[in-house]
């Protein structure tokens, strides 16, 4: 295993970063808490906490009122929408807020389903989180639409792109795929998936929930029709965000209450939104932009700063991933799912799924948790994957998820604890 001195993490100031996250200073059972559960939700910087509490303290009001706090709320939502537009690289009126990605996808699947009929087809994948599967399966059942499945290569848990391409045809109306696997970390060739969908005049619906904390999202470059993400996965509050191309948001008819406006994107936002969390979204995006400005002070726009932040995040996480992978490979009997070759780490993010023959994933997670090392066990809603790989009935995986605030010391603590538990 490389020493701390040889691990180069050139552009992130972890002392500066970690000082902004109050949760990271906790002590559990006498151990510093190590949050290695990022895929289930990241911790938040103090500015997000402040934005939420300040909104509730000063501006708590509904929208559209003829008084100050209501107007402040309108302005705050507009700023948060602009911030997410910079984050996604789209126009502000192409950004809709919702309770979570699952709710947004269910609503969009119903609207898209209005246009589908028996004989039409949709394509989903074995690798996806069920939030980008079940809404489409249930809509297809209601509308008499055929569902096809893109399979995976079991040996490295990557999409079988030849199989995916072969299942797109003139009847295909929608392709639903993930940007990255929340279970095994695979980063999919999303731009190629979008191209294949569009070649058949089908819509491309991309789940970027897991990719959000790890890599830059550029919907303009992807040319996807829809993309959904969850801000609590990239240092913000528990909410979901949907990008939709303006032409689709205007053409499709949402299920909504009659008094709601027909103007986009508001017609896609049902009922009163979670205003305090939207304030936190804006603060979370600004955190990332400031991270980029800290790494590259010459950035003059928020989008440029976000791009710089993700360059720094990528370098840091790549170093942690290499160290973690090297150590995991040394633990006798431990099986790593997904891509393990460092030459292919550009095809994955720093999320690892493992199993050992002597402990269940729950037993591993419990014993690690007692040592202050927070990991996750189970299927993480990637149910089709765990069933396909034959691990669902025996507890799924132990998942280790690294993000940019994690440290070399936390990686080493996790590796030492796993080696001790497996060897005991």
N, C-alpha and C positions, 0 to 999 in steps of 0.2 A: 504494500500500500504506500502511495507517495506520502512524504512528510508534509506537514503544514507549510513549511517554508518553500516547498517546490510547487505548491498549488497556486497558480496565478489567477487572481480575481481583480483585474486592473481598474475597473471603473466604478465600483460601488463602495461607498463608505458605510460599512455595516454598523459602525458605532452610531453614526448620524441617523441611519435608517431605523435601527432597532429602538432608539430612544423615542421615536415617534409612536410606538405601539405599546400602550400600557400593559396589555395582556402578556407580553413576552417576558416581563420581569417576575412572573408568579413563581412560587415555590410549591411543589407538590410532594408530600411525603419526604420532605427534606432534600428533594432534587429540583434543580431548575426546570421549569416546564419547557419542553421542546415540542413545538407545534408542527408535527410532521403529518398533519391531517388536512393540508391545504385543499385537496380536491373536494373535501366535504364542506369547505367554507374557510376563507382566510380570516385572519385577525384584521382589525381596522386601526388606522392611525388616529391620534387624538383629534385631528381636525375634523374627521368624520363624526366623532362623538360630539364635538362642539357644535358642528353645523346642525345636527339633529336636535340637540338640547336648546340651542339658541333659537331655532325656528319655533319650537314649542313654547319657549319662554316669551318671544316677542311678536311673532307673526302668525300664530295659529289661527287660520281662517279658511273658509271655503273660497273657491275661485269665483271671479265674475262679479264681485260686489263693488258697490260705489263708495268704498272707504279704504283707508290706508292699508290696513293689514291684509285685506283681500287683494289689493293691487300689488302689495309686496309679494304675496304668494304667487300671483300670476307671473311676476317678473322672475321670481326664483325658479319656477318651473321652466320658463323660457330659457333661462341661463343653463339649467341642468340639461335641457334638450340640446342646446348648442354645444355643451361640453361633450355629451355622448356622440353628437354628430362629428366632432373632432376626433373622438376616440375611434369611431368606426369608419371615418372618412366618407361621410355622406352629407346630405342636406338635413337641416333640422326638422323639416316637415316629413321626413322619412323615418323618424324615431318615435316609437310608441312605448310608453311605460306600462307595466302590469305587475301583478303580485309576484310572479315568478315565470320562468321559461315555460314550465309545463302548462300553466293556465293560458299563456299567450299562444302556445302551439295548439292547444285544444280549440281555442276560439278561431284561430286562423284555419285549422283543418275543417271546421264547420263551414266557414265562408268559402273556402276553395271547393269543398264538397258540393256546394250549390251548382257548380258548373260541370260536375262529373256525372257519368251515366254508366250503366252496365256495358262492359266491353272495354272501358278505359282501364289503364293500369297505373299503379304507383310502385316505386321501388324503394325498399328500406334495406338496412344492412344488419348483419349479425353482430357487428361491433358496437352498435350504438347504445347509448343510454335509452331506457324505455320511454322517456319523455319525447323522444323523436321516433318512436315506433308505435306505441299504443294509440295515440291520437289518430294516426293514419290508418291503423288496422280497424279501429272502431268506426271511423268515417267510411272506410271502404265497405265494411259490413252493412252499414246503413244504406249506402248508395249502390250496392251491387258491383263495386269496383274490384278488379283483380289485384292482388298483392303479390309482388315478386320479391325475392330475397337475394341480396348480394352476399356471397359467402366469403370466408376468410382463409388465409393460409394458417393452419393450426400451429406450425412450427415457430412462427414469429408474430402471430396475432396481427397480421396486416391484411387489409382488404385485398381480395383477389380481383384486381382491376380488369382482367380479361373476362372474368365471370360477370362483373358488374356491367361492362360494356355490352356483353352478349345479351343481357336482359333488358336493355333499353331499345325500344322499337317505336314504330309509328303510333302505337296505342298508348305509349307512356305519357302520362300527363304531369307527373311530379316525381322527382328523385329527392329523398330525404337522407342526408348523410351528416356525420359528425366531423368537426374540424380535427378533434383529437379525442382519443378514448379516455374516459374518466377512470377506467379500470386498469389498463395496461400501458397507457401513455402513448400509443401509436398516434402519430400525426399523419392524417390522410392527405392525399394529393387532391385537395379540394378544388383547385382551379381546373384540373383535368376533369373532375367529376362534373363541375358546372358546364364545362365545354361539351361534354358528352350529352348532358341533359338538353342543352340548348340546340345541339345538332338535331335532336329529335323534336324540337319545339316544346319541350317539357320545362316545367318550373324546377328550380333548384332551391331547396330549403335546407339551410346549414345550421347545425347546432354547434355554436362556438363556446358553450358554457365552460367546458374544461380548458379550452385553449386560451381563454381570456387572460389569465395571469401569467402565461408563459410566452406568448408571442403576439406580435403586432397584427391587428385585424385591419384589413383594407377592403371594404366591400366594393369599392370602385374598381380595384384591380381584379378582384375575384369575379366580378360581374354576376354575383349571385342575385337571385330574386328576393330571397328573404334570408335573414340571419338573426338568430336569437342568442342571447347571452344573459348571465345572471351577475349582477354587480357584487353580490356577496362572495363571489369567487375571485374577484380582483379588488379586494381591500375596501369594499363599500358595504352598504346595508343590504338586507334581504329583500331584493326586488329583481324583476326581470325586465329586459329591454328587447324590443323587436325592431329590426331594420326591415323595411319593405320598400322596394322601388316605388317611386311615386305613382307610376302608371298602374301598378297593381293595387296599391292602397286606394286609389281613386276608382278603379273599375270594380273591384270586389265589393260585395255588400256584407257588412258585418251584422251579426246579431246584436242588437242594442236596444235600449229604451228609446221611445219616440222623442222625448225632449232633447236628447243628446244631439249635438250638432252633426251635420253631414260632412263637415270639413275635416280633412286629414291634418295631422294624425289623430286628433281628438276623438274622431268617431270610432277609433279602435281602442279607446281607453274607457272601460265600462265602470260607471259609478264614480264615487269620489275616490281619488287616488290617495296614496300614502304620502302626503306632502312632506312630512318630516324626513322620511327616507329618501325622497327625491332631493331634498337639500343635502343629504349625505352623499348621494350619487355625485353631485357636482363637486363636493369636497374630495371624494375619492379620485375623480379624474384629475383634479388639481394636484393631488398628492403625486400621481404618476408624472404629470407634467413637470412638477418641481424636481422630481427625481431625475428627469431628463436634463433639466436646466443645470442641476448640480453636476451632472456628468459632462455636459456640453454647454457651457455658459453662452455660447454664441447663438443658441436657438432663439428665433424671433417670433415664432408662432406656437400656439399650443399644440398643434398637430406635429410640428417639427420636434417639440420637446417630448411628446409621447413616443415618437419614433426613436429618439435618443434613449429614452428610458428603457425601451424594449431591447435595444442593442446591448445595454449594460446588463439587463436582466438575463438575456440569453447567455452572455459570457459567464456570468456568475453561476447560473443553474447548470450550465454545461460542466463546469468544474466540479460542482457538487455531485452531479450525476456520475461522472467518471469515477470519482472517489467511492461513491456508494456502490456502484456496479463492481468495481474491483474487489471491495470488501465482501460483498454478498457472494461472489463466486468462490470465495475461500471457505465458506461455511459448509461443512459436509452435509450432503443430503438435501440442501435447500434448492428448490426449483424456482427459477425466475421465468416469468411469462412475458412474452413480447421480445422486442429487439434487444440483444445483448452485445452486439458488435459495436465497439466505439466508432468504427468507420461509418456506421449508419445512424449515429446519434442525431443527425439532422432530421431523421424520420420519426423521432420520438421526443417527448418531453420528460421532465424529471419526476415521473409518477411510475412506481414500480409495484407489481403484484407478485407475491411469492407464496410458497407453501413449503412446509416441512413434513416429513413422514410421521414424526412422533408427537406433534401438537396440532390441534385444530387452529384455524385462523383466530377464533375467539380466544382461545387459551394464550396464543402469542400476544394478541392485542392487550389482553388483561394483564399479563405479566409485564409487558413493556409499559403500560399505563401506570403500574405501581412504581415504576422507576422514573416517572415523570416524562415518559416518551409517548406522545399521543399519536397513535396510528389508527387505522380502521380495519374492520373485518366484514366479510359478507360479499354481496354482489353489487352494492352501490347502484342498484337499479339497472346495471348492465346484465339483465337477466338472461337474455338470449346468448350472451357470450359464456356465462358460467354454466348454463345448461349445455351448450354446444361442447364445451371443453370437459364436461363431466365432473365438475367440482361443486355444483350447486348443492347437492344433497349432503356434502361433507363440509359445508361451511364457507364455500367460496374461496376468497383470497385474503391474505393480509396485504393491505395497501399502504405503501409509504409514499407520501406526497411532499415534495420539496418545492418551496417558492423562494423568492429573492431575499426574504429576511432570515432564512435558515443559514446556519453556519457550519464550518468544517467541524467544529467541536461537537455539534449536534449529530452530524453524520457519524463521527467516530464513536460517540456514546451509543447510538443505535446499533452500530455494527458490533460493538463489544457486548452489548446486552443480548442481542440475538445469538451471538456465538455462545454465550454463557447458557442461555435458555435451551438452545438446541442441543448443547453438549451435556446438559445436566441429566 
